[in-house]
Amino acid sequence: MYRTELKGRVAVVLGGADGVGAAVCRLLAARGARIAVIGDDESELQDLVDELRWVGADAIGVVSAGVDPASVHAGVLDEVGPPDLLFVLPCTTSAGTDFRRRVDSGLTATFEALQAFVPRMAEARAGAVVTVAPFGTDAATSAVGGGVTALTQHVAREFAETGVRANVVSWTPAAERVEDVAFAAVYLASDASPTLTATTFDVAGTHSRL
């Protein structure tokens, strides 16, 4: 029987200090993973790491605000090595209302994270990538969600022969239960879904091929 326990696995969660990201981290901690959380807000990040450690998790926090993304990613790789599990949660709100800035903070940041971590995972011939693609009524959120889905499709195909799987959880920021989104993300990263790749799951429980 395939299990969702993740004892000893190294998980990197980008955008994990609050909301869905924090919910993902809590589930990972409950399943025994080692966690590196990357987030913009130092105070929220420290509160989350303290919470994870309090329940016995091996967790570190890395502040990304004002730091070159390449330096952040390299620092995490130096600290924990190539992750077994990579969760990327793009932000579409912190850049305000400017379309270009919001797309850059969400889509470009996702691309940079995938570019930094996935090749290292492929070297280990295993791993699971889960991106969380937002969808909504405004153009910037839709652009980020569509772009993140396309990038994940590319990763799934490019690295198919290396043992790295890549899937998407699609959700709306207006969703009331971030735990549902987090559960789907952790399920897709676990041994409970060993053959799933290039798949999009939505929070309503349906799924479709990319």
Sequence and secondary structure as in RCSB ss.txt:
>XXXX:A:sequence
MYRTELKGRVAVVLGGADGVGAAVCRLLAARGARIAVIGDDESELQDLVDELRWVGADAIGVVSAGVDPASVHAG
VLDEVGPPDLLFVLPCTTSAGTDFRRRVDSGLTATFEALQAFVPRMAEARAGAVVTVAPFGTDAATSAVGGGVTA
LTQHVAREFAETGVRANVVSWTPAAERVEDVAFAAVYLASDASPTLTATTFDVAGTHSRL
>XXXX:A:secstr
      TT EEEEET SSHHHHHHHHHHHHTT EEEEEES HHHHHHHHHHHHHTT  EEEEE TTS HHHHHHH
HHHHH S SEEEE   SSTTTT HHHHHIIIIIHHHHHHHHHHHHHHHTT EEEEEEEE  SSHHHHHHHHHHHH
HHHHHHHHTGGGTEEEEEEEE TT S HHHHHHHHHHHHSTTSTT  SEEEETTS EEE 
